[in-house]
Amino acid sequence: MAQRDRDDAGHARNARPRDRFGRPLPPGSPGVERIPDDLELTPNETLDYAQRLLDDGLAFNAHEVLEAAWKSGPFAERMLWQGLAQYAVGLTHIQRGNPKGARTLLERAVGRLDVAEPLPYEVDGAGLRAHAERLLADLSAGREIPEENLIPRLRG
């Protein structure tokens, strides 16, 4: 059986570098800097960092930042952070050319954000829903979605 990469704590972790869409690259290739699994930021720092990554077209990395908040945050905010992380994964699927995965994740994200209402930290639920609806309409119509349309505003 093949030996799996492990992090310092012994958890399975692919050590291969990744491209800007989160896909593994051959060992030794230059890749995008990884987000640490144990990232701990305040909610406002998390949202600011994720927004910067989204602005730079790094939806996969934004997902990792938001996922860290979901895993380390209070249970009462789980739907918020899950929804935002899934939103970023939906964007990643668009970037990777996977419309089916994008639709699934964007719909799931909007559902979780709806459950989390009212959203804390000035998260713009209405703006995110409207943005997701435009993306879903484009995906359903088979329209090409330019990169500049993949930058939602997390806060109003």
N, CA, C and O atoms as a DFTB+ gen file, in Angstrom:
624 C
 N C O
     1  1       0.834      -1.180       0.000
     2  2       0.000       0.000       0.000
     3  2       0.880       1.244       0.000
     4  3       1.927       1.268       0.646
     5  1       0.456       2.275      -0.722
     6  2       1.229       3.513      -0.824
     7  2       1.208       4.270       0.502
     8  3       0.197       4.297       1.203
     9  1       2.327       4.875       0.827
    10  2       2.450       5.686       2.029
    11  2       1.804       7.048       1.792
    12  3       2.086       7.684       0.776
    13  1       0.940       7.515       2.704
    14  2       0.278       8.820       2.572
    15  2       1.102       9.900       3.253
    16  3       1.767       9.646       4.257
    17  1       1.054      11.110       2.697
    18  2       1.690      12.256       3.337
    19  2       0.965      12.537       4.645
    20  3      -0.256      12.405       4.728
    21  1       1.718      12.921       5.659
    22  2       1.154      13.242       6.967
    23  2       1.705      14.575       7.440
    24  3       2.842      14.932       7.132
    25  1       0.888      15.312       8.195
    26  2       1.386      16.552       8.792
    27  2       2.079      16.214      10.109
    28  3       2.201      15.042      10.467
    29  1       2.536      17.246      10.832
    30  2       3.274      17.032      12.079
    31  2       2.446      16.313      13.139
    32  3       3.003      15.645      14.010
    33  1       1.121      16.444      13.075
    34  2       0.245      15.792      14.049
    35  2      -0.130      14.381      13.619
    36  3      -0.843      13.684      14.342
    37  1       0.346      13.945      12.440
    38  2       0.051      12.600      11.966
    39  2      -1.202      12.480      11.124
    40  3      -1.565      11.377      10.713
    41  1      -1.880      13.610      10.854
    42  2      -3.079      13.589      10.026
    43  2      -2.708      13.524       8.543
    44  3      -1.708      14.095       8.109
    45  1      -3.539      12.814       7.781
    46  2      -3.296      12.738       6.343
    47  2      -3.329      14.148       5.765
    48  3      -4.267      14.903       6.019
    49  1      -2.321      14.499       4.997
    50  2      -2.241      15.833       4.380
    51  2      -1.352      15.718       3.154
    52  3      -0.180      15.355       3.252
    53  1      -1.917      16.028       2.013
    54  2      -1.161      15.964       0.774
    55  2      -0.135      17.093       0.773
    56  3      -0.495      18.270       0.800
    57  1       1.131      16.731       0.742
    58  2       2.206      17.721       0.808
    59  2       2.524      18.319      -0.562
    60  3       3.324      19.249      -0.660
    61  1       1.902      17.792      -1.623
    62  2       2.192      18.325      -2.955
    63  2       1.729      19.768      -3.057
    64  3       0.714      20.143      -2.469
    65  1       2.472      20.582      -3.805
    66  2       2.023      21.963      -4.013
    67  2       0.710      21.972      -4.796
    68  3       0.376      21.001      -5.475
    69  1      -0.019      23.063      -4.698
    70  2      -1.305      23.194      -5.389
    71  2      -1.311      24.424      -6.278
    72  3      -0.613      25.405      -6.023
    73  1      -2.130      24.346      -7.343
    74  2      -2.291      25.508      -8.215
    75  2      -3.314      26.466      -7.596
    76  3      -3.822      26.200      -6.507
    77  1      -3.618      27.558      -8.266
    78  2      -4.512      28.573      -7.700
    79  2      -5.945      28.084      -7.551
    80  3      -6.754      28.730      -6.884
    81  1      -6.265      26.953      -8.164
    82  2      -7.606      26.382      -8.031
    83  2      -7.620      25.230      -7.025
    84  3      -8.633      24.544      -6.888
    85  1      -6.512      25.012      -6.326
    86  2      -6.438      23.981      -5.306
    87  2      -6.110      22.597      -5.818
    88  3      -6.130      21.636      -5.049
    89  1      -5.808      22.473      -7.103
    90  2      -5.473      21.160      -7.664
    91  2      -4.008      20.832      -7.381
    92  3      -3.144      21.699      -7.511
    93  1      -3.719      19.567      -6.988
    94  2      -2.325      19.177      -6.726
    95  2      -1.462      19.288      -7.981
    96  3      -1.901      18.984      -9.090
    97  1      -0.236      19.728      -7.775
    98  2       0.771      19.827      -8.833
    99  2       1.826      18.743      -8.600
   100  3       1.888      18.165      -7.515
   101  1       2.643      18.468      -9.596
   102  2       3.722      17.501      -9.387
   103  2       4.657      17.955      -8.260
   104  3       4.884      19.152      -8.081
   105  1       5.195      16.995      -7.504
   106  2       6.131      17.362      -6.430
   107  2       7.259      18.245      -6.968
   108  3       7.792      18.009      -8.052
   109  1       7.606      19.262      -6.184
   110  2       8.680      20.167      -6.562
   111  2       8.244      21.340      -7.421
   112  3       9.042      22.243      -7.673
   113  1       6.996      21.352      -7.877
   114  2       6.496      22.467      -8.687
   115  2       6.226      23.675      -7.806
   116  3       5.895      23.530      -6.629
   117  1       6.367      24.874      -8.377
   118  2       5.966      26.049      -7.593
   119  2       4.439      26.083      -7.526
   120  3       3.764      25.837      -8.526
   121  1       3.914      26.380      -6.380
   122  2       2.468      26.434      -6.216
   123  2       2.059      27.642      -5.403
   124  3       2.885      28.474      -5.026
   125  1       0.775      27.719      -5.143
   126  2       0.209      28.789      -4.329
   127  2       0.415      28.419      -2.864
   128  3       0.273      27.257      -2.484
   129  1       0.748      29.402      -2.052
   130  2       0.971      29.152      -0.633
   131  2      -0.276      28.552       0.010
   132  3      -1.391      29.018      -0.229
   133  1      -0.086      27.529       0.815
   134  2      -1.188      26.827       1.464
   135  2      -1.644      27.580       2.708
   136  3      -0.867      28.292       3.344
   137  1      -2.911      27.408       3.038
   138  2      -3.482      27.962       4.264
   139  2      -3.278      26.913       5.358
   140  3      -3.637      25.751       5.165
   141  1      -2.713      27.297       6.494
   142  2      -2.493      26.305       7.559
   143  2      -3.819      25.736       8.076
   144  3      -4.805      26.462       8.199
   145  1      -3.835      24.438       8.375
   146  2      -5.038      23.792       8.905
   147  2      -5.455      24.361      10.255
   148  3      -6.640      24.370      10.589
   149  1      -4.499      24.826      11.018
   150  2      -4.791      25.310      12.369
   151  2      -4.930      26.835      12.420
   152  3      -4.711      27.444      13.468
   153  1      -5.285      27.439      11.314
   154  2      -5.443      28.889      11.254
   155  2      -6.504      29.338      12.256
   156  3      -7.622      28.821      12.261
   157  1      -6.152      30.288      13.091
   158  2      -7.102      30.836      14.064
   159  2      -7.100      32.346      13.944
   160  3      -6.118      33.010      14.276
   161  1      -8.216      32.881      13.464
   162  2      -8.407      34.316      13.305
   163  2      -9.726      34.698      13.964
   164  3     -10.587      33.848      14.190
   165  1      -9.873      35.972      14.264
   166  2     -11.180      36.442      14.722
   167  2     -12.138      36.386      13.531
   168  3     -11.689      36.318      12.386
   169  1     -13.441      36.414      13.781
   170  2     -14.381      36.415      12.656
   171  2     -14.133      37.556      11.663
   172  3     -14.202      37.343      10.453
   173  1     -13.848      38.753      12.157
   174  2     -13.605      39.878      11.247
   175  2     -12.318      39.679      10.452
   176  3     -12.269      39.997       9.264
   177  1     -11.274      39.155      11.099
   178  2     -10.028      38.867      10.382
   179  2     -10.257      37.784       9.321
   180  3      -9.717      37.859       8.218
   181  1     -11.061      36.783       9.670
   182  2     -11.379      35.714       8.724
   183  2     -12.069      36.274       7.494
   184  3     -11.692      35.959       6.365
   185  1     -13.071      37.097       7.708
   186  2     -13.811      37.672       6.577
   187  2     -12.924      38.577       5.726
   188  3     -13.001      38.545       4.498
   189  1     -12.086      39.380       6.371
   190  2     -11.175      40.256       5.620
   191  2     -10.179      39.451       4.794
   192  3      -9.935      39.769       3.631
   193  1      -9.603      38.407       5.394
   194  2      -8.616      37.572       4.707
   195  2      -9.277      36.834       3.547
   196  3      -8.739      36.801       2.440
   197  1     -10.441      36.246       3.802
   198  2     -11.160      35.536       2.734
   199  2     -11.518      36.487       1.599
   200  3     -11.434      36.104       0.432
   201  1     -11.913      37.715       1.913
   202  2     -12.255      38.677       0.869
   203  2     -11.040      39.014       0.014
   204  3     -11.148      39.096      -1.210
   205  1      -9.885      39.212       0.647
   206  2      -8.659      39.496      -0.112
   207  2      -8.336      38.341      -1.061
   208  3      -7.956      38.560      -2.211
   209  1      -8.491      37.116      -0.572
   210  2      -8.225      35.946      -1.420
   211  2      -9.211      35.878      -2.579
   212  3      -8.813      35.602      -3.711
   213  1     -10.487      36.125      -2.316
   214  2     -11.487      36.145      -3.390
   215  2     -11.161      37.234      -4.400
   216  3     -11.252      37.015      -5.608
   217  1     -10.782      38.405      -3.906
   218  2     -10.426      39.519      -4.801
   219  2      -9.258      39.152      -5.712
   220  3      -9.159      39.644      -6.836
   221  1      -8.368      38.278      -5.214
   222  2      -7.199      37.838      -5.982
   223  2      -7.476      36.600      -6.839
   224  3      -6.567      36.052      -7.462
   225  1      -8.743      36.163      -6.863
   226  2      -9.107      34.994      -7.671
   227  2      -8.724      33.668      -7.048
   228  3      -8.616      32.661      -7.748
   229  1      -8.518      33.655      -5.739
   230  2      -8.092      32.452      -5.030
   231  2      -9.237      31.904      -4.178
   232  3      -9.143      31.851      -2.952
   233  1     -10.307      31.500      -4.839
   234  2     -11.498      31.014      -4.131
   235  2     -11.190      29.769      -3.308
   236  3     -11.733      29.614      -2.214
   237  1     -10.330      28.873      -3.806
   238  2     -10.001      27.669      -3.041
   239  2      -9.341      28.042      -1.721
   240  3      -9.675      27.473      -0.683
   241  1      -8.413      28.986      -1.746
   242  2      -7.751      29.418      -0.520
   243  2      -8.733      30.126       0.409
   244  3      -8.668      29.961       1.628
   245  1      -9.644      30.914      -0.166
   246  2     -10.676      31.551       0.657
   247  2     -11.518      30.485       1.348
   248  3     -11.876      30.627       2.517
   249  1     -11.828      29.428       0.626
   250  2     -12.571      28.311       1.216
   251  2     -11.829      27.735       2.419
   252  3     -12.441      27.443       3.446
   253  1     -10.516      27.572       2.294
   254  2      -9.743      27.011       3.403
   255  2      -9.766      27.924       4.629
   256  3      -9.829      27.445       5.761
   257  1      -9.714      29.231       4.404
   258  2      -9.782      30.192       5.512
   259  2     -11.155      30.110       6.185
   260  3     -11.250      30.080       7.412
   261  1     -12.203      30.075       5.384
   262  2     -13.559      30.015       5.922
   263  2     -13.835      28.672       6.596
   264  3     -14.557      28.606       7.590
   265  1     -13.260      27.614       6.054
   266  2     -13.418      26.292       6.658
   267  2     -12.747      26.241       8.032
   268  3     -13.259      25.604       8.952
   269  1     -11.608      26.908       8.166
   270  2     -10.930      26.951       9.468
   271  2     -11.824      27.626      10.508
   272  3     -11.870      27.191      11.658
   273  1     -12.540      28.693      10.107
   274  2     -13.462      29.364      11.030
   275  2     -14.623      28.439      11.383
   276  3     -15.067      28.407      12.531
   277  1     -15.108      27.698      10.411
   278  2     -16.210      26.756      10.640
   279  2     -15.790      25.696      11.652
   280  3     -16.556      25.352      12.551
   281  1     -14.575      25.182      11.504
   282  2     -14.132      24.091      12.377
   283  2     -13.748      24.568      13.769
   284  3     -13.851      23.804      14.729
   285  1     -13.306      25.816      13.897
   286  2     -12.847      26.299      15.204
   287  2     -13.829      27.245      15.878
   288  3     -13.656      27.580      17.050
   289  1     -14.859      27.683      15.158
   290  2     -15.800      28.648      15.711
   291  2     -16.876      28.019      16.576
   292  3     -16.963      26.797      16.687
   293  1     -17.691      28.862      17.185
   294  2     -18.766      28.354      18.031
   295  2     -19.835      27.618      17.216
   296  3     -20.088      27.952      16.058
   297  1     -20.451      26.621      17.834
   298  2     -21.462      25.816      17.159
   299  2     -22.589      26.692      16.605
   300  3     -23.125      26.408      15.534
   301  1     -22.945      27.745      17.325
   302  2     -24.050      28.618      16.904
   303  2     -23.771      29.298      15.558
   304  3     -24.705      29.745      14.893
   305  1     -22.506      29.383      15.150
   306  2     -22.146      30.034      13.886
   307  2     -21.784      29.027      12.796
   308  3     -21.305      29.407      11.727
   309  1     -22.008      27.769      13.064
   310  2     -21.590      26.728      12.126
   311  2     -22.205      26.908      10.742
   312  3     -21.499      26.777       9.742
   313  1     -23.501      27.203      10.657
   314  2     -24.163      27.356       9.356
   315  2     -23.600      28.539       8.579
   316  3     -23.457      28.469       7.359
   317  1     -23.282      29.616       9.273
   318  2     -22.683      30.786       8.620
   319  2     -21.374      30.396       7.942
   320  3     -21.200      30.619       6.744
   321  1     -20.452      29.811       8.712
   322  2     -19.122      29.512       8.178
   323  2     -19.169      28.381       7.163
   324  3     -18.425      28.406       6.183
   325  1     -20.030      27.386       7.379
   326  2     -20.191      26.326       6.378
   327  2     -20.710      26.919       5.083
   328  3     -20.212      26.599       4.004
   329  1     -21.713      27.784       5.188
   330  2     -22.288      28.395       3.992
   331  2     -21.266      29.212       3.219
   332  3     -21.193      29.128       1.993
   333  1     -20.479      30.000       3.935
   334  2     -19.467      30.814       3.257
   335  2     -18.376      29.938       2.638
   336  3     -17.921      30.203       1.525
   337  1     -17.958      28.897       3.361
   338  2     -16.933      27.990       2.820
   339  2     -17.462      27.285       1.571
   340  3     -16.738      27.154       0.584
   341  1     -18.710      26.834       1.605
   342  2     -19.287      26.162       0.448
   343  2     -19.474      27.135      -0.718
   344  3     -19.349      26.738      -1.877
   345  1     -19.766      28.380      -0.430
   346  2     -19.864      29.397      -1.479
   347  2     -18.529      29.492      -2.219
   348  3     -18.483      29.502      -3.449
   349  1     -17.443      29.560      -1.443
   350  2     -16.109      29.661      -2.052
   351  2     -15.775      28.397      -2.848
   352  3     -15.123      28.486      -3.888
   353  1     -16.210      27.221      -2.377
   354  2     -15.981      25.991      -3.129
   355  2     -16.791      26.012      -4.423
   356  3     -16.319      25.548      -5.461
   357  1     -18.011      26.550      -4.361
   358  2     -18.812      26.688      -5.585
   359  2     -18.084      27.534      -6.619
   360  3     -18.078      27.207      -7.805
   361  1     -17.470      28.623      -6.164
   362  2     -16.682      29.469      -7.068
   363  2     -15.492      28.689      -7.623
   364  3     -15.154      28.816      -8.800
   365  1     -14.860      27.881      -6.769
   366  2     -13.731      27.060      -7.202
   367  2     -14.159      26.094      -8.307
   368  3     -13.428      25.892      -9.277
   369  1     -15.339      25.501      -8.159
   370  2     -15.826      24.589      -9.196
   371  2     -16.054      25.324     -10.522
   372  3     -15.799      24.768     -11.590
   373  1     -16.527      26.556     -10.455
   374  2     -16.667      27.342     -11.693
   375  2     -15.287      27.543     -12.313
   376  3     -15.114      27.352     -13.517
   377  1     -14.310      27.926     -11.500
   378  2     -12.958      28.145     -12.005
   379  2     -12.374      26.877     -12.620
   380  3     -11.600      26.951     -13.575
   381  1     -12.734      25.731     -12.085
   382  2     -12.219      24.454     -12.581
   383  2     -13.029      23.901     -13.756
   384  3     -12.679      22.863     -14.317
   385  1     -14.109      24.592     -14.128
   386  2     -14.921      24.126     -15.252
   387  2     -15.873      23.001     -14.898
   388  3     -16.174      22.160     -15.744
   389  1     -16.352      22.971     -13.666
   390  2     -17.264      21.934     -13.196
   391  2     -18.620      22.568     -12.847
   392  3     -18.880      22.850     -11.677
   393  1     -19.487      22.797     -13.848
   394  2     -20.748      23.485     -13.568
   395  2     -21.674      22.714     -12.630
   396  3     -22.365      23.324     -11.815
   397  1     -21.700      21.396     -12.730
   398  2     -22.576      20.611     -11.851
   399  2     -22.165      20.781     -10.390
   400  3     -23.010      21.029      -9.530
   401  1     -20.873      20.648     -10.108
   402  2     -20.380      20.843      -8.750
   403  2     -20.621      22.255      -8.261
   404  3     -20.958      22.464      -7.095
   405  1     -20.449      23.235      -9.152
   406  2     -20.673      24.634      -8.784
   407  2     -22.126      24.851      -8.377
   408  3     -22.396      25.472      -7.349
   409  1     -23.066      24.343      -9.178
   410  2     -24.494      24.499      -8.849
   411  2     -24.809      23.875      -7.493
   412  3     -25.462      24.490      -6.650
   413  1     -24.339      22.657      -7.298
   414  2     -24.617      21.952      -6.045
   415  2     -24.114      22.744      -4.843
   416  3     -24.847      22.934      -3.872
   417  1     -22.868      23.205      -4.904
   418  2     -22.282      23.901      -3.762
   419  2     -22.880      25.282      -3.556
   420  3     -23.087      25.690      -2.413
   421  1     -23.164      26.014      -4.623
   422  2     -23.777      27.333      -4.458
   423  2     -25.177      27.215      -3.866
   424  3     -25.553      28.014      -3.008
   425  1     -25.951      26.231      -4.315
   426  2     -27.296      26.033      -3.760
   427  2     -27.217      25.643      -2.287
   428  3     -27.992      26.140      -1.470
   429  1     -26.297      24.768      -1.951
   430  2     -26.101      24.350      -0.566
   431  2     -25.670      25.545       0.288
   432  3     -26.149      25.717       1.408
   433  1     -24.766      26.366      -0.245
   434  2     -24.275      27.534       0.489
   435  2     -25.404      28.506       0.795
   436  3     -25.537      28.975       1.926
   437  1     -26.212      28.807      -0.206
   438  2     -27.314      29.745      -0.002
   439  2     -28.289      29.194       1.037
   440  3     -28.794      29.944       1.872
   441  1     -28.554      27.891       0.989
   442  2     -29.434      27.281       1.982
   443  2     -28.902      27.431       3.392
   444  3     -29.659      27.726       4.316
   445  1     -27.606      27.231       3.564
   446  2     -27.018      27.368       4.900
   447  2     -27.018      28.828       5.355
   448  3     -27.266      29.113       6.527
   449  1     -26.743      29.739       4.446
   450  2     -26.774      31.155       4.819
   451  2     -28.193      31.588       5.190
   452  3     -28.375      32.404       6.094
   453  1     -29.193      31.049       4.499
   454  2     -30.588      31.351       4.843
   455  2     -30.892      30.892       6.268
   456  3     -31.534      31.613       7.031
   457  1     -30.432      29.695       6.627
   458  2     -30.661      29.155       7.968
   459  2     -29.960      30.009       9.024
   460  3     -30.454      30.137      10.144
   461  1     -28.823      30.589       8.679
   462  2     -28.023      31.365       9.626
   463  2     -28.546      32.787       9.835
   464  3     -28.038      33.502      10.699
   465  1     -29.548      33.213       9.066
   466  2     -30.079      34.579       9.223
   467  2     -30.610      34.794      10.633
   468  3     -31.161      33.868      11.229
   469  1     -30.457      35.996      11.175
   470  2     -29.714      37.137      10.643
   471  2     -28.207      36.892      10.755
   472  3     -27.717      36.357      11.749
   473  1     -27.495      37.296       9.710
   474  2     -26.064      37.028       9.633
   475  2     -25.274      38.053      10.442
   476  3     -25.503      39.256      10.315
   477  1     -24.345      37.580      11.274
   478  2     -23.507      38.490      12.053
   479  2     -22.360      39.061      11.215
   480  3     -22.191      38.716      10.045
   481  1     -21.593      39.928      11.833
   482  2     -20.340      40.465      11.269
   483  2     -20.560      41.223       9.958
   484  3     -19.654      41.319       9.130
   485  1     -21.767      41.758       9.777
   486  2     -22.110      42.534       8.579
   487  2     -22.001      41.716       7.297
   488  3     -21.818      42.284       6.220
   489  1     -22.112      40.390       7.395
   490  2     -22.113      39.547       6.200
   491  2     -23.355      39.900       5.390
   492  3     -24.458      39.964       5.931
   493  1     -23.175      40.125       4.110
   494  2     -24.234      40.587       3.210
   495  2     -24.990      39.404       2.606
   496  3     -24.733      38.997       1.473
   497  1     -25.923      38.863       3.384
   498  2     -26.699      37.716       2.915
   499  2     -27.464      38.006       1.643
   500  3     -27.456      37.192       0.719
   501  1     -28.124      39.148       1.575
   502  2     -28.907      39.492       0.375
   503  2     -27.998      39.623      -0.844
   504  3     -28.340      39.151      -1.928
   505  1     -26.841      40.263      -0.670
   506  2     -25.908      40.427      -1.785
   507  2     -25.323      39.098      -2.237
   508  3     -25.162      38.864      -3.435
   509  1     -25.003      38.228      -1.286
   510  2     -24.464      36.914      -1.639
   511  2     -25.518      36.071      -2.347
   512  3     -25.204      35.374      -3.312
   513  1     -26.765      36.125      -1.880
   514  2     -27.836      35.382      -2.551
   515  2     -28.033      35.879      -3.977
   516  3     -28.147      35.077      -4.905
   517  1     -28.073      37.203      -4.159
   518  2     -28.258      37.771      -5.499
   519  2     -27.097      37.374      -6.414
   520  3     -27.315      37.033      -7.576
   521  1     -25.886      37.415      -5.906
   522  2     -24.708      37.024      -6.685
   523  2     -24.805      35.545      -7.073
   524  3     -24.556      35.180      -8.222
   525  1     -25.169      34.699      -6.102
   526  2     -25.312      33.262      -6.377
   527  2     -26.398      33.015      -7.418
   528  3     -26.222      32.175      -8.300
   529  1     -27.508      33.727      -7.332
   530  2     -28.595      33.544      -8.308
   531  2     -28.133      33.897      -9.720
   532  3     -28.493      33.210     -10.676
   533  1     -27.338      34.962      -9.862
   534  2     -26.799      35.320     -11.183
   535  2     -25.878      34.212     -11.700
   536  3     -25.954      33.822     -12.865
   537  1     -25.011      33.714     -10.822
   538  2     -24.108      32.639     -11.228
   539  2     -24.887      31.378     -11.606
   540  3     -24.579      30.732     -12.607
   541  1     -25.888      31.035     -10.809
   542  2     -26.690      29.844     -11.099
   543  2     -27.434      29.992     -12.425
   544  3     -27.551      29.027     -13.181
   545  1     -27.936      31.193     -12.712
   546  2     -28.613      31.423     -13.997
   547  2     -27.637      31.263     -15.156
   548  3     -27.969      30.660     -16.177
   549  1     -26.430      31.807     -14.996
   550  2     -25.405      31.667     -16.042
   551  2     -25.012      30.199     -16.232
   552  3     -24.850      29.735     -17.360
   553  1     -24.861      29.484     -15.133
   554  2     -24.506      28.065     -15.219
   555  2     -25.611      27.269     -15.907
   556  3     -25.331      26.420     -16.754
   557  1     -26.860      27.538     -15.549
   558  2     -27.988      26.812     -16.158
   559  2     -28.091      27.094     -17.650
   560  3     -28.478      26.222     -18.428
   561  1     -27.744      28.318     -18.045
   562  2     -27.814      28.703     -19.454
   563  2     -26.554      28.287     -20.223
   564  3     -26.487      28.464     -21.439
   565  1     -25.565      27.742     -19.527
   566  2     -24.332      27.328     -20.190
   567  2     -23.455      28.494     -20.611
   568  3     -22.605      28.349     -21.490
   569  1     -23.658      29.661     -19.981
   570  2     -22.863      30.837     -20.327
   571  2     -21.488      30.788     -19.647
   572  3     -21.345      30.307     -18.523
   573  1     -20.504      31.291     -20.352
   574  2     -19.159      31.451     -19.804
   575  2     -19.222      32.518     -18.710
   576  3     -19.858      33.556     -18.890
   577  1     -18.574      32.268     -17.599
   578  2     -18.569      33.225     -16.488
   579  2     -17.162      33.786     -16.352
   580  3     -16.234      33.056     -16.003
   581  1     -16.996      35.077     -16.624
   582  2     -15.654      35.671     -16.515
   583  2     -15.179      35.738     -15.061
   584  3     -15.985      35.820     -14.134
   585  1     -13.865      35.702     -14.884
   586  2     -13.261      35.737     -13.544
   587  2     -13.763      36.909     -12.701
   588  3     -13.971      36.758     -11.498
   589  1     -13.957      38.067     -13.317
   590  2     -14.385      39.227     -12.529
   591  2     -15.785      39.048     -11.944
   592  3     -16.164      39.780     -11.029
   593  1     -16.560      38.087     -12.457
   594  2     -17.885      37.823     -11.896
   595  2     -17.821      36.794     -10.773
   596  3     -18.855      36.403     -10.230
   597  1     -16.626      36.357     -10.425
   598  2     -16.459      35.354      -9.376
   599  2     -15.931      35.974      -8.090
   600  3     -15.301      35.297      -7.277
   601  1     -16.192      37.268      -7.911
   602  2     -15.697      37.983      -6.729
   603  2     -16.886      38.555      -5.972
   604  3     -17.248      39.715      -6.170
   605  1     -17.495      37.753      -5.107
   606  2     -18.606      38.280      -4.309
   607  2     -18.092      39.195      -3.216
   608  3     -16.924      39.122      -2.835
   609  1     -18.955      40.048      -2.716
   610  2     -18.645      40.899      -1.571
   611  2     -19.211      40.178      -0.355
   612  3     -20.425      40.001      -0.255
   613  1     -18.362      39.767       0.558
   614  2     -18.825      39.031       1.728
   615  2     -19.582      39.927       2.705
   616  3     -20.479      39.470       3.415
   617  1     -19.214      41.195       2.733
   618  2     -19.875      42.127       3.666
   619  2     -20.429      43.309       2.906
   620  3     -19.901      43.732       1.877
   621  1     -21.513      43.826       3.455
   622  2     -22.175      44.965       2.818
   623  2     -21.524      46.281       3.115
   624  3     -21.985      47.319       2.639
